[in-house]
Amino acid sequence: MGDSPQRRRGGKPGSAPSLAQQAALASGPPRSPRAGAIGGLSAHHGAAPALQGGSRASGLAGVRVERIVRLEDSRGHLAKIAPFAVPGEVYCVSIAPGCSRGHHFHLRTGEWFTSLTGGAVLEITSRKTEESLKLELGGVRVWVPPGLVHAIYAPARQSCLVLALADTIHDPDDVYPWP
């Protein structure tokens, strides 16, 4: 199986990628714009937390952490989880208290992660340098580029619900368990 743009983006072999798919291939992961006040809702955002344990020159280059914009008023709040088009799939992962999921990497798929409920922690590891970092997913979205190992952990006494946004359609042949 070749690694054509159609295969990476879930298209049928022999079909040309759409303009949106071509743009996604050329531009890498979606970037999220900043938001301001909308319709009387006040926006809460700030600088994203610094990466703990990784640097641009490390084996964890490409990992991004972005603060999620949260709009609030007297009725409640709205969180702008993905203020960009998602070229692949969106799915929820539930994790039982004290358990973990993932422990794998993809060669062709990058993913954004954020926690919807619970105190989920995302661990990202470089297969080349074994450098790793752990990030709490509350209030942020984290981009894990292709090639990096990732696992999500729930606290001992709390379940978690995590939202994942992949830049490709799921391909079971692109899931590599680790270790």
Backbone torsions as a table, in degrees:
resi	resn	phi	psi	omega
1	MET	NA	125.2	180.0
2	GLY	-78.9	166.4	179.4
3	ASP	-105.1	56.0	-178.8
4	SER	-74.4	161.0	175.8
5	PRO	-57.9	-35.1	179.1
6	GLN	-63.7	-43.0	-179.1
7	ARG	-65.2	-44.1	-177.8
8	ARG	-65.8	-30.9	-176.2
9	ARG	-102.2	7.1	174.8
10	GLY	84.3	10.9	178.4
11	GLY	-78.6	169.1	178.4
12	LYS	-80.7	139.8	176.4
13	PRO	-55.0	138.2	179.3
14	GLY	89.8	-13.3	178.7
15	SER	-94.7	145.3	179.3
16	ALA	-77.7	142.5	177.5
17	PRO	-67.8	148.4	177.8
18	SER	-68.9	167.9	177.4
19	LEU	-60.1	-39.1	178.9
20	ALA	-64.2	-40.8	178.8
21	GLN	-65.8	-41.0	178.4
22	GLN	-62.6	-42.0	178.9
23	ALA	-63.8	-40.8	179.1
24	ALA	-63.8	-39.8	178.8
25	LEU	-63.9	-39.7	-177.0
26	ALA	-75.7	-31.0	-170.9
27	SER	-98.9	-9.7	-178.6
28	GLY	78.5	-154.6	-175.9
29	PRO	-66.5	149.2	179.2
30	PRO	-61.8	141.3	175.7
31	ARG	-102.4	144.9	-176.7
32	SER	-105.9	131.2	177.9
33	PRO	-77.1	157.8	173.4
34	ARG	-75.4	151.7	179.0
35	ALA	-123.3	153.8	176.5
36	GLY	-113.9	-158.0	179.5
37	ALA	-70.0	140.7	179.7
38	ILE	-132.2	124.4	173.0
39	GLY	47.4	43.4	178.2
40	GLY	86.7	-5.7	176.6
41	LEU	-86.7	138.4	177.9
42	SER	-96.4	138.1	-176.8
43	ALA	-91.3	137.2	175.1
44	HIS	-118.7	111.8	173.6
45	HIS	-152.7	165.6	179.5
46	GLY	-164.5	-169.5	179.6
47	ALA	-64.6	140.9	176.3
48	ALA	-70.9	151.4	179.1
49	PRO	-63.2	149.5	178.2
50	ALA	-68.8	149.9	176.1
51	LEU	-67.1	135.8	177.1
52	GLN	-99.7	110.2	174.1
53	GLY	100.3	-11.5	-178.8
54	GLY	-122.9	155.2	174.3
55	SER	-138.5	165.6	-178.0
56	ARG	-60.3	-30.6	-178.1
57	ALA	-86.9	-1.3	-175.3
58	SER	-88.2	-177.5	174.5
59	GLY	-70.5	-4.4	-179.4
60	LEU	-105.7	18.0	178.8
61	ALA	-57.8	141.3	178.6
62	GLY	100.8	-18.3	177.2
63	VAL	-68.7	133.5	177.9
64	ARG	-127.8	143.5	175.2
65	VAL	-122.6	124.7	179.3
66	GLU	-126.3	135.1	176.6
67	ARG	-69.0	137.2	177.4
68	ILE	-84.8	128.8	177.5
69	VAL	-73.1	130.3	-179.2
70	ARG	-122.5	120.7	-179.5
71	LEU	-102.6	129.8	-175.3
72	GLU	-128.3	148.4	167.1
73	ASP	-151.5	-169.9	-175.4
74	SER	-65.2	-18.7	-179.2
75	ARG	-84.7	-15.9	-177.0
76	GLY	140.7	-146.7	-178.5
77	HIS	-139.5	163.9	175.0
78	LEU	-131.2	125.7	178.7
79	ALA	-105.6	126.4	179.5
80	LYS	-85.6	82.6	-175.1
81	ILE	-63.6	-47.1	-177.8
82	ALA	-137.4	85.3	179.6
83	PRO	-81.2	48.7	-180.0
84	PHE	-157.5	161.7	177.4
85	ALA	-72.2	138.9	179.5
86	VAL	-100.8	114.8	-175.8
87	PRO	-78.6	-12.0	-176.4
88	GLY	-117.5	-113.8	-177.5
89	GLU	-124.8	157.0	174.8
90	VAL	-123.3	130.9	-179.8
91	TYR	-148.6	156.6	176.8
92	CYS	-105.5	142.8	178.2
93	VAL	-122.9	123.6	174.3
94	SER	-99.4	142.8	-177.9
95	ILE	-130.8	122.9	-179.5
96	ALA	-70.0	154.8	-179.9
97	PRO	-51.9	132.0	176.9
98	GLY	75.1	5.3	-177.8
99	CYS	-106.7	172.0	176.6
100	SER	-139.0	159.4	178.6
101	ARG	-138.2	158.8	177.0
102	GLY	105.0	-109.7	-177.8
103	HIS	54.5	50.5	-180.0
104	HIS	-153.1	174.4	173.0
105	PHE	-139.2	166.9	177.2
106	HIS	-126.3	144.4	176.0
107	LEU	-90.1	-24.3	-175.5
108	ARG	-117.9	-5.3	-173.4
109	THR	-119.6	132.4	169.7
110	GLY	-107.6	154.8	-176.8
111	GLU	-141.5	145.2	167.8
112	TRP	-97.2	143.9	176.6
113	PHE	-131.8	142.5	170.4
114	THR	-151.1	152.5	179.7
115	SER	-93.3	129.5	175.3
116	LEU	-90.1	-38.4	175.8
117	THR	-141.4	154.4	176.9
118	GLY	82.6	177.6	-177.1
119	GLY	-104.9	53.5	-176.0
120	ALA	-60.8	143.8	175.9
121	VAL	-122.0	129.9	177.6
122	LEU	-100.9	124.6	174.7
123	GLU	-106.4	129.1	-179.4
124	ILE	-119.9	132.2	-176.3
125	THR	-132.6	138.4	173.5
126	SER	-83.3	127.5	176.9
127	ARG	-69.2	-27.8	-176.0
128	LYS	-80.1	-45.0	-175.2
129	THR	-105.6	-10.6	-174.3
130	GLU	62.2	10.7	173.4
131	GLU	-66.7	141.8	179.3
132	SER	-142.5	160.9	173.9
133	LEU	-143.7	153.1	177.6
134	LYS	-119.8	133.2	-178.4
135	LEU	-129.8	130.8	172.2
136	GLU	-73.7	134.7	-173.9
137	LEU	-90.5	-0.1	-180.0
138	GLY	-67.9	120.5	174.9
139	GLY	79.4	2.8	178.8
140	VAL	-134.7	160.7	168.1
141	ARG	-117.0	141.7	-176.3
142	VAL	-122.2	128.5	176.5
143	TRP	-91.6	124.5	174.8
144	VAL	-112.0	109.8	-178.8
145	PRO	-72.6	163.6	177.7
146	PRO	-55.0	145.3	175.4
147	GLY	97.8	-17.0	-179.4
148	LEU	-96.3	137.7	178.2
149	VAL	-73.2	139.7	177.9
150	HIS	-141.7	146.2	177.6
151	ALA	-147.2	147.9	-179.5
152	ILE	-117.7	133.5	-177.7
153	TYR	-118.0	140.6	172.8
154	ALA	-102.9	147.8	176.5
155	PRO	-62.8	162.0	-175.1
156	ALA	-57.5	-33.2	-173.8
157	ARG	-118.7	20.7	-176.1
158	GLN	-147.3	132.0	173.7
159	SER	-81.1	162.7	-178.9
160	CYS	-133.8	151.6	171.6
161	LEU	-123.8	120.2	-175.9
162	VAL	-116.5	136.8	175.8
163	LEU	-98.9	131.4	177.7
164	ALA	-121.3	138.2	178.6
165	LEU	-124.8	110.0	-177.3
166	ALA	-94.3	149.3	179.1
167	ASP	-89.5	5.3	174.8
168	THR	-139.3	165.5	170.7
169	ILE	-73.1	141.4	-176.6
170	HIS	-55.8	132.1	176.9
171	ASP	-129.3	109.9	-178.2
172	PRO	-59.0	-22.6	178.0
173	ASP	-77.2	-4.4	178.9
174	ASP	-111.4	25.2	176.2
175	VAL	-118.1	116.2	-177.1
176	TYR	-117.1	111.2	179.6
177	PRO	-59.4	149.4	178.9
178	TRP	-144.5	138.1	-18.0
179	PRO	-76.3	NA	NA
